[in-house]
Amino acid sequence: MPYETVLAVALFAFVGSVSPGPSNFMLLASGTNFGFWRTVPQILGITAGFSTVLLAVGFGLGALITAWPPIGLALKIAGGGYLLYLAWRIGTSRAVPDGQADAARPLTLLESAAFQWVNPKAWIAAMTAMAAYSKADNPFASILLITVVIAIVNLPSVAVWAGFGVVLRQFLTQPSRLKWFNVAMGVLLLATLWPLLQ
């Protein structure tokens, strides 16, 4: 794959990864409520899960979804339902009191990775990346390279959102501020459903 194409994939990955979306809003809320280190498994899960979506799309699942629309509809319904659940979970979460770490927690690595399979933004980005950058003359190598480049760029790009949340922790130490921040994050997450309704 030419150097220019690798740079184009990296730029595509940066813009897609750092822009607002369901996963990034969840990272912002998690960084605020639980801190950066407790959010690391969620960050890793996003990159791992998105990488598996990229591979699946590259190796044929994207074509299957295009050819058989009920699969796409099922993904939209599952994604929409899970987004509703996560919006409620974020909107009702509060700071974890000392000694009560089990009362609330950020998403685990596996939960975060699984979410990418029903995340509409992840599917759109994966299908766009594979359609735009994979090479018909060497599909296996180009699909793997695209996935690796995107994963390398995605990880620090999404981690920034958890970092923003940590910065906000100082401002949100008052329970009322944290409550309204979490409600706002839940509403923003709900707003990401709008493209599904089109």
N, C-alpha and C positions, 0 to 999 in steps of 0.2 A: 504494500500500500504506500503510495507516495507520501512524502513528509507533509506536503500541503494538506492532504486529506486527513492525516492524523491530527494536524492543528485544527482543521475544521471540525472534526469529531470532538476534540477537546473543548473548543469554544461552544459548540452545541451542548455538550455535557454541562459546562459551567453555567450557561444561561438557564438551561432546564432545571439544574439542580439547585441553584441559589434563588430562583424565583419563587414567589409564594405558591403554596399548594398544600394539600392535606397533610403530607408527612412533615413539612416544614412548620406548619402551624402547631402540630403535635409536639415537635421538638422544642419550639419556643415555649409552649406551656409546660413541658416536662423540665426544661432547664430552669424555668422560674420556680416550679413547685418542688423539684427534687435535687437541683444542682447538676453540674456538668457530669461528674463522674458516675452518678447513678443513671444518667441518660446515655452513657456510652454504649451499652448493649442495644439500645433502641437505634442509635446512629449506625452501628455496625449492621443491624438487621435491615435497615433501609437499603444500604449499599449491597448487601448480600442478596436480599430479595429482588431488588431491581436488576441485579446481574442475572439472576435466574430467569426473570421475565425477558430480558434481552436475548438470552440464549434460546429460550423457547420460541420467541417470535422469529429469530434468525433461522432456526432449524425447522420452521414450518407451521408453528401454531398460529402465527399472524395470518398466513394464507388461509388456514382452516377457518379462522374467525371471519375473514372477509367472505369466504365462499359459503359459510353456513351461519347466517345472522343470529339464529337462536343462541349460539354460544356467546356472542357479544352481548345479547340482551340479558342472558343469565349473569354474565360478569357485571353488567350495569346494576342489576337488581341486588346482587350480593354486595357489590361495592357501596351502593347507596345505603343499604341496610346497615352495613358495618360503619359507614361514616356517621349515620344517625346515632348509633350506639356510642361511638367515640366522642362525638360532639356532646352527648349527654354526660359521658364520663368526665370529660374535661370541664364542662360548664359547672358541674357540681363538685369538682375536686377542691380541696383546701390544702393549706400547708400541713405537712406531717409533723405533729408534735413530737418532741424528743421521747424516745422509748416506745413509740407507736408506729414503727416503720412498716408493720404489716397492714396498717389501716388503709394505706394507699400506696401505690407504686407506679413507676413508669412502665411502659410496655417492655416486655422482654425481647431479646434478640429474635426468637422464633415468632413471637406475635408481630413484631415490626416487619420481619421478612415476609410473613404470610400476608400482611396487609397489602404489600406491593402487588400481590396477585389480584386484588380487587380494587386497587387504586387507579381510577380512570386516567390521571395524569401520567402514571407510569406506563400504562399501555399505549397511550397516544405517543409518548416520547419514544418508547421502544420500537413501535411500528414505523415512526418517522425516521429514526436513526438507521434502522436496517434497510428501509426502502431507499434512503438517500446515499448511504455510504458503503453498503456491502457490494462486493464485486462478484459478478456472475462467473468470471473465469477462475476464481479461487475463493468460493464461498466459505469454506470451512475456516481458512486462515483469516479472512476478513471479518467474519462474525466474531471469532475469538478476539481479534485485535480491537475491534470496536467495543466489545464488552470490557476488556481490560482497561482501555483508555477511559471509558466512561466511569468505571468503578474508581479508578485512581483520582479522577476529578470530582466525582460525586461525594466521596467520603469527607474531605475537608469542607466542601461547599455546603453540605447539609449540617455539618457540625457547627458552622457559624450560627445557625438558628438557635441551637442549644446555648451557645455562648451569649447570644443576645438575651436569652431568657435569664441566664445567670446575672447579667448586668442589671436586668430589671428587678431582681430579687431585693436589692437594697431599697428601691422605691416602694416595693409591694410588701414590706414587712407588716404593714397594718392589715389586719384580716379583712376589713371592708374593701380596701384597694385590691387585694388578692382575689376576693370574691368576684368583683366586677371585671377584673382582668380575665379570670377563667371563664366567666359568662361571655365576654367579648370573643375569646378564643373559640369557644363552642359555637358561637354565631358565625364567626369567620369560617370555621370548618364546615358548617352547614351550607354556607354560601358557595363552597367548592362543589356542591351538588348541582348547581345551576347548569353547567354544561351537559350533565346527564339528562336533564329535562328537555333539552333542545331537540 
